[in-house]
């Protein structure tokens, strides 16, 4: 990856404010400007990611599917059942990780040392998290707190008692929008489908290859169900980063949206999986 040399001038009217801000932040001007550019770029990208526009025919087909009876996502349910015991054995019992009860109905130990909770910059050791993916790590380190404050995304973390983060994901409001209609009679009915966007999922590097990513997705699905009980959410949209990640979600039963790396799943299908439909406890 190559760097880009960006040069710009600061007007005299704001130079004193910029100088004071850099002093307060304890950063030099270059680092301060880079962080400001990154945060602004993240804001613009997220604001424009509030809607996924799909072809009219695909939208119509998806809308028809939403009225079909629920079909349990058996792959996600199996992942939940399989990983619940494995995670408990590997990391000690964890209340709230992927639900309030295990696959056989027994409650998880309330005296756990790993919980699923909202990001808290005063308690969580954000800067120490490393997933091996610089994009995901940088977003958590530099942008997650700002997204929390501006309510553009909510970040949930797996956290140990000492504040160490072992995984995180982000959720935000979203919608599926109908693309331009062809020149024909039609277009009646809704043009948008309310959705929830799961845009980032990251696991600590030392936990890779152990199937923990599936449990992290199951945890995110619980959060979606909690929100859907209050606010209408017809589908969950996944923003995959590449083809490999897309394949991971397809194996969990998510459908790929044509011509891209986005996937989706009906919310009612998540509800239909009896083990997954367990609301996580409030943080």
Secondary structure, DSSP 8 states (H G I E B T S, - for coil): -----------HHHHHHHHHHHHHHT--HHHHHHHHHHHHHHHHHHHTTS-EEE-HHHHHHHHHHHTS-----HHHHHHHHHHHHHHHHHH---TTSS-SB-TTS-B--SS-SEEEEE--TTTS-GGG---S-HHHHHHHHHTHHHHHHHTS-EEEEEEETT--EEEEEEEEEEEEEE----SSS---S-SEEEEEEEEEEEE-GGGTTTTHHHHHHHHHHHHHHHHHTTS---EEEEE-SSHHHHHHHHHTT-EE-SSSSEEEEEHHHHHHSTTT-------
